[in-house]
Amino acid sequence: MKLRKDTTQGTPPEVRYAYFKSVGRIALIFFVGFTFFFFISSIVLLFLTKPDKEVKVPGVVGKQFNEVYNTLMRKGLKPEIRFQDIYEVDNGTVLEQDPEAGEIVYEGRRVTLVVSRSKLVLDVPNLVGMELPFALNKLRNLHMHDRTLTIGAGVISYVPSEKTADNIVMDQIPRPGEKIMPDRRINLLVSAGRTEGAMTMPDVTGQSINLCIDLLLSKGLYIDQEVVDTTQPGKSGSIEVQNPAKGADIKRGDTAKLKVAHYKRKEREYNAFERVEFVVPRSAKPGLLEAYVEDNATRRIAFSKPMEPGQKMDFVFFRSGDSRVSIVQDKKVLKVIKIDAD
């Protein structure tokens, strides 16, 4: 039998030691690398195969689709719409849902909604010459085919007028008599009365703060709200007391002090009055503090008053859907407050 030649003969011991040491080091590195790779792979596999979060499907039948869309998305569900033409139901109403209310599903599940699509055509009512609150109430209560329908108000703009009294609708678009779909909004041009020189304080007691704040601001008045709690939801946002009183002499730069009622709800509805409290930072300079609201309605101002550092801003405004309230001083945003509808 032929013996294999020992190639290590004649090799110095220190060389053989270095060789076996390097081989052991490579084996150790390979072992550690493999172990690390196996560990990371296990974590990734565990993450990818972890069970999805369970979600209870809310009941949305009978509600407006634009009111429930954000609710479904926040729960991790994916709304999928199918339209059904129907005349007896308001446009955009959820008629059916799948899965049904109360079912437990995994996050990411599609929720199929059957939504009404009405081709009902309405005649635009004549609002010119009406006081703004009465005009808005008329839009909310239109009668057609034994049904009560609602048309939303769009942009409400105030303009000075020497001839037309405060808060009277002067013009509208679309025009009276035009044919529109129920989801069309009506833009209104409203009289602010006199806005320069000698003016008198309008009567805002009993009105909603969102209906008269623009009127008061158009007269150059600052508004100081005193928010008081109420146990009656229907009174939320209404002005209980005003100072100056109706008919009192006012001028630009005066402050109107309004006592405004607020009902604190346990859950945030899609349309509701909200209260905002904000303390002016000590680092801020004295100046005009304003609050702007952005939601499903038009961007608008909800607060305007000169304030000092450390003073508290406290006011009530009407919210439609999710909203962002920007607290601004001299065009610089101090804080953005986000309010989500439930």
C-alpha positions in Angstrom: 0.0 0.0 0.0 1.3 3.4 -1.0 1.6 5.8 1.9 0.4 9.4 1.5 3.3 11.9 1.8 3.1 14.1 4.9 3.3 17.5 3.5 3.7 19.1 6.9 7.0 17.5 7.5 9.7 20.0 7.6 7.2 22.8 8.3 8.2 24.9 11.3 5.8 24.5 14.3 5.0 28.2 14.5 3.8 28.1 10.8 1.6 25.1 11.5 0.2 26.9 14.6 -0.6 30.0 12.6 -2.3 27.9 9.8 -4.6 26.0 12.2 -5.3 29.2 14.1 -6.5 31.0 10.9 -8.6 27.9 9.9 -10.2 28.0 13.3 -10.8 31.8 13.1 -12.5 31.3 9.7 -14.7 28.6 11.1 -15.6 30.8 14.1 -16.5 33.7 11.8 -18.6 31.4 9.6 -20.4 30.0 12.7 -21.1 33.5 14.1 -22.3 34.8 10.8 -24.6 31.8 10.2 -26.0 32.2 13.7 -26.6 35.9 13.2 -28.2 35.3 9.8 -30.5 32.6 11.3 -31.4 35.0 14.2 -32.3 37.9 11.8 -34.2 35.5 9.5 -36.2 34.2 12.4 -37.2 37.7 13.5 -38.2 38.7 9.9 -40.1 35.5 9.5 -41.9 36.1 12.8 -42.7 39.7 11.8 -44.0 38.7 8.4 -46.1 35.8 9.8 -47.4 37.5 13.0 -51.2 37.4 13.3 -53.1 40.4 12.1 -54.9 42.7 14.5 -58.5 41.8 15.0 -61.1 44.6 14.4 -64.8 44.9 15.2 -66.7 46.2 12.2 -68.7 49.2 13.1 -72.3 49.7 11.9 -72.5 52.3 9.2 -75.8 51.5 7.4 -78.0 54.6 7.3 -75.1 57.0 7.7 -73.6 59.3 5.2 -70.6 57.8 3.5 -68.4 60.9 3.9 -69.1 60.7 7.7 -67.9 57.1 8.1 -65.1 56.8 5.6 -62.4 58.2 8.0 -63.8 56.0 10.9 -63.3 52.8 8.8 -59.8 53.9 7.7 -58.7 54.6 11.3 -59.8 51.1 12.3 -57.5 49.7 9.6 -60.4 48.7 7.3 -60.5 49.5 3.6 -63.9 50.9 2.3 -65.0 49.8 -1.2 -68.0 51.6 -2.7 -70.7 50.3 -4.9 -73.3 52.8 -6.0 -77.0 52.1 -6.3 -79.3 54.7 -8.0 -82.2 55.4 -5.8 -84.5 58.4 -5.4 -86.2 57.8 -2.1 -83.0 58.1 0.0 -80.6 61.0 0.4 -77.6 61.0 -1.8 -74.5 59.3 -0.3 -76.3 57.2 2.3 -74.9 53.8 3.1 -77.6 51.2 2.2 -75.7 47.9 2.9 -72.4 46.8 4.3 -70.4 43.6 4.1 -69.1 42.4 6.6 -72.0 43.2 8.8 -71.8 45.4 12.0 -70.2 43.6 14.9 -68.3 41.0 13.0 -64.7 40.5 14.0 -62.2 40.7 11.1 -58.5 41.1 10.6 -57.0 44.6 10.0 -56.8 45.4 6.3 -60.1 43.7 5.4 -62.1 45.3 2.7 -65.6 46.5 3.7 -68.0 46.7 0.8 -70.5 49.6 1.1 -73.6 50.0 -1.1 -74.1 53.8 -1.3 -77.1 55.6 -2.7 -76.6 57.8 -5.8 -79.6 60.1 -6.2 -80.4 61.8 -9.5 -82.9 64.0 -7.8 -82.9 67.6 -9.1 -83.9 70.5 -6.9 -85.0 74.1 -7.6 -82.7 76.6 -5.8 -84.8 78.6 -3.3 -84.7 82.3 -3.2 -82.8 83.4 -0.1 -82.2 87.1 -1.1 -83.6 89.5 1.5 -83.7 86.9 4.3 -81.7 87.1 7.6 -78.9 84.6 7.4 -80.1 82.2 10.2 -83.5 82.0 8.5 -81.9 81.4 5.1 -79.8 78.6 6.4 -82.8 77.0 8.1 -84.6 77.1 4.8 -81.8 75.3 3.1 -81.9 72.6 5.8 -85.7 72.1 5.4 -86.6 71.8 1.8 -89.7 69.8 1.0 -90.1 67.7 -2.1 -92.1 64.6 -2.9 -93.2 64.2 0.8 -89.5 64.3 1.8 -87.4 66.8 3.7 -84.1 67.6 1.9 -81.1 69.6 2.8 -78.8 71.8 0.7 -75.5 72.8 2.3 -74.3 76.4 2.5 -71.0 77.1 0.8 -68.9 80.2 1.2 -70.6 83.0 3.2 -69.0 86.3 2.4 -69.8 89.6 4.3 -69.7 92.9 2.4 -70.3 96.5 3.7 -73.6 98.1 2.9 -75.1 101.5 3.7 -78.6 100.4 2.5 -79.0 96.8 3.6 -79.2 95.9 7.3 -76.8 93.6 9.1 -76.9 89.8 8.3 -79.3 90.1 5.3 -78.6 87.9 2.3 -77.9 90.2 -0.6 -77.0 87.7 -3.3 -76.6 84.0 -3.9 -75.0 81.5 -6.3 -76.5 79.4 -7.8 -79.3 81.8 -8.6 -82.9 81.2 -7.5 -84.8 78.7 -9.7 -81.7 77.0 -11.1 -81.7 73.2 -11.2 -79.1 71.5 -9.0 -78.3 68.2 -7.4 -78.8 67.9 -3.6 -75.0 67.8 -3.0 -74.5 71.2 -4.5 -73.6 74.1 -2.1 -75.1 77.6 -2.1 -72.7 80.5 -1.8 -74.2 83.5 0.0 -73.3 87.2 -0.1 -74.4 88.8 3.2 -74.6 92.4 4.3 -72.3 93.5 7.1 -74.1 96.9 7.3 -71.9 99.8 8.1 -68.3 98.8 8.7 -66.7 102.3 9.1 -67.4 105.4 11.2 -70.4 105.3 13.5 -71.8 101.8 13.9 -74.2 100.0 16.1 -73.9 96.6 17.7 -75.9 93.9 15.9 -78.2 91.6 17.9 -76.4 88.3 18.2 -77.9 86.9 21.4 -79.5 83.5 20.8 -77.6 83.0 17.6 -74.9 80.4 17.0 -71.3 81.7 17.2 -70.5 80.3 13.8 -73.3 82.4 12.2 -72.2 85.8 13.6 -68.5 85.7 14.1 -67.7 86.8 10.5 -70.3 89.6 10.8 -68.6 91.0 14.0 -65.1 90.6 12.5 -66.3 92.5 9.3 -67.1 95.5 11.6 -63.5 95.5 12.9 -64.5 94.1 16.3 -62.3 91.8 18.4 -64.2 88.9 20.0 -63.7 87.8 23.6 -65.5 84.6 24.4 -66.5 83.4 27.9 -67.3 79.7 27.5 -69.9 78.3 29.9 -70.9 74.7 30.2 -74.5 73.6 29.4 -76.3 70.4 29.9 -78.5 70.9 26.8 -76.9 69.7 23.6 -79.1 71.9 21.5 -77.7 75.1 23.1 -74.1 74.3 22.4 -72.5 77.1 20.5 -75.3 79.6 21.2 -74.5 83.1 22.5 -76.3 83.6 25.8 -75.1 87.2 26.6 -73.5 89.9 24.6 -71.7 93.1 25.5 -72.1 95.7 24.0 -75.9 95.3 23.9 -77.9 95.4 20.7 -78.0 98.9 19.2 -75.1 100.2 21.3 -72.6 102.5 19.6 -69.4 100.7 18.5 -66.3 101.5 16.5 -63.5 99.5 14.8 -61.1 98.1 17.4 -63.7 97.6 20.1 -64.1 94.2 21.8 -67.3 92.3 21.8 -67.6 90.1 24.9 -69.8 87.0 24.2 -70.9 84.4 26.7 -71.0 81.2 24.6 -72.6 77.9 25.8 -70.8 74.6 25.2 -72.0 71.0 25.7 -69.2 68.6 26.2 -70.0 65.3 24.4 -68.6 61.9 25.4 -67.9 61.1 21.8 -67.0 63.4 19.0 -69.7 63.4 16.3 -69.1 64.3 12.7 -70.7 67.7 13.1 -70.4 69.4 16.5 -69.2 72.4 18.4 -65.7 72.1 19.8 -63.9 74.0 22.6 -60.3 75.0 22.2 -58.1 76.2 25.1 -54.6 77.5 24.5 -52.2 79.4 26.7 -50.0 81.9 24.9 -46.3 80.9 25.4 -44.3 83.1 27.7 -41.7 83.3 25.0 -44.2 84.9 22.6 -44.5 88.6 22.0 -47.7 90.6 22.7 -49.8 90.8 19.5 -52.9 89.7 17.6 -53.7 86.0 18.2 -55.9 84.3 15.6 -57.3 80.8 15.1 -58.1 79.4 11.7 -60.2 76.2 11.2 -59.7 73.8 8.3 -62.2 70.9 7.9 -64.8 69.7 5.3 -66.2 73.2 5.2 -64.4 76.3 3.9 -61.3 77.6 5.8 -62.4 80.2 8.2 -61.4 82.3 11.3 -62.7 81.3 14.7 -60.8 83.7 17.0 -59.2 87.1 16.8 -58.0 89.1 19.8 -54.8 91.0 20.9 -53.3 89.0 23.7 -50.3 89.0 26.1 -47.9 86.1 26.8 -49.4 83.8 29.5 -53.0 84.7 28.7 -55.4 81.9 27.9 -57.3 81.6 24.6 -60.7 80.0 25.1 -63.3 79.7 22.3 -66.0 77.6 20.7 -66.3 76.8 17.0 -68.4 74.6 14.8 -66.6 71.6 13.3 -67.5 69.5 10.2 -65.6 66.2 10.2 -61.9 66.0 11.0 -60.4 69.5 11.6 -57.1 71.4 12.0 -57.0 74.5 14.2 -54.0 76.7 13.5 -53.1 79.2 16.2 -51.4 82.1 14.5 -49.6 85.3 15.7 -48.4 87.8 13.1 -48.7 85.1 10.3 -46.5 82.7 12.4 -48.0 79.4 13.4 -47.6 78.8 17.2 -49.5 75.5 17.3 -51.7 73.2 15.2 -54.5 71.3 17.1 -55.9 68.3 15.3 -59.5 67.1 16.2 -60.8 63.9 14.7 -64.4 63.0 14.4 -65.5 59.6 15.8 
